[in-house]
Amino acid sequence: MIKAIFFDLDGTLLPLDEKEFTKIYFNLLKEKAKSLGYDEDKFIKCIIQTISLMYSNDGKKTNEEVFWDHFLNTFGQDKIIDKLEFDNFYKNEFLKTKICCKDNPLAKKIVTYCRKNFLYVVLSTNPIFPKIATETRMSFISLKDEDFDLVTTYENSYFTKPNPNYFIEILKRFKLNPDEVILFGNNELEDYECAKKCGIKTFLVGDYIIKDDRVKESIPHYKLEEIIKILDSLKKE
């Protein structure tokens, strides 16, 4: 019996080209860093390093703690005062990343359907962003935090995809068995392969499938408009 539906965000429910998004996002970060008096190149190098450290997080700290430990060790403990500035950045300047995102009127419909038909609905987006940044991206497709039982962010997560512990952590939180979960994602490694190692069945959906040479099998692709049909068929099994 399927009890929970997990969704990736970027490239799945939120149609976007990740390369274009990253380019715009980092340009906006550089502008913000300059306005706060940081050396732009050193700042971006530090951000890239913090992302790498979150990807290798061993679970002893939240991703948020990993991020800020490295950031403050790089720029000084007094720079914690700028945390509010970066929160404001994700509420304001970060909205400009919408230019590389497409509308998806199906997103709200799909999530609403899942909430009516399954016990839990989780937005299993890779938790390298703060909550406010994820909420901003969710707003591009008219979704809110309360639409989900859990939205993974750097504040509430100890691992990142493709570490299987990321999904194991969510399973434990809701006391779910892997065969009680369906995941919809767009990344062959971070969604499909990672979830497969945990025993979670995954459907790759949308127009922004991210392929990975490390994944050797041929994986079927589906359209977003097929999600409800897929779930209807699974309910009958």
Rosetta blueprint (number, residue, H / E / L):
1 M L
2 I L
3 K L
4 A E
5 I E
6 F E
7 F E
8 D L
9 L L
10 D E
11 G L
12 T L
13 L L
14 L E
15 P L
16 L E
17 D L
18 E H
19 K H
20 E H
21 F H
22 T H
23 K H
24 I H
25 Y H
26 F H
27 N H
28 L H
29 L H
30 K H
31 E H
32 K H
33 A H
34 K H
35 S H
36 L L
37 G L
38 Y L
39 D L
40 E H
41 D H
42 K H
43 F H
44 I H
45 K H
46 C H
47 I H
48 I H
49 Q H
50 T H
51 I H
52 S H
53 L H
54 M H
55 Y H
56 S L
57 N L
58 D L
59 G L
60 K L
61 K L
62 T L
63 N H
64 E H
65 E H
66 V H
67 F H
68 W H
69 D H
70 H H
71 F H
72 L H
73 N H
74 T H
75 F H
76 G L
77 Q H
78 D H
79 K H
80 I H
81 I H
82 D H
83 K H
84 L H
85 E H
86 F H
87 D H
88 N H
89 F H
90 Y H
91 K H
92 N L
93 E H
94 F H
95 L H
96 K H
97 T H
98 K H
99 I H
100 C H
101 C E
102 K L
103 D L
104 N L
105 P L
106 L H
107 A H
108 K H
109 K H
110 I H
111 V H
112 T H
113 Y H
114 C H
115 R H
116 K H
117 N H
118 F L
119 L L
120 Y E
121 V E
122 V E
123 L E
124 S L
125 T L
126 N L
127 P L
128 I L
129 F L
130 P L
131 K H
132 I H
133 A H
134 T H
135 E H
136 T H
137 R H
138 M H
139 S H
140 F L
141 I L
142 S L
143 L L
144 K L
145 D H
146 E H
147 D H
148 F L
149 D L
150 L E
151 V E
152 T L
153 T L
154 Y L
155 E L
156 N L
157 S L
158 Y L
159 F L
160 T L
161 K L
162 P L
163 N L
164 P L
165 N H
166 Y H
167 F H
168 I H
169 E H
170 I H
171 L H
172 K H
173 R H
174 F H
175 K L
176 L L
177 N L
178 P H
179 D H
180 E H
181 V E
182 I E
183 L E
184 F E
185 G E
186 N L
187 N E
188 E H
189 L H
190 E H
191 D H
192 Y H
193 E H
194 C H
195 A H
196 K H
197 K H
198 C H
199 G L
200 I L
201 K E
202 T E
203 F E
204 L E
205 V E
206 G L
207 D L
208 Y L
209 I L
210 I E
211 K L
212 D L
213 D L
214 R L
215 V L
216 K L
217 E L
218 S L
219 I L
220 P L
221 H E
222 Y E
223 K L
224 L H
225 E H
226 E H
227 I H
228 I H
229 K H
230 I H
231 L H
232 D H
233 S H
234 L H
235 K H
236 K L
237 E L
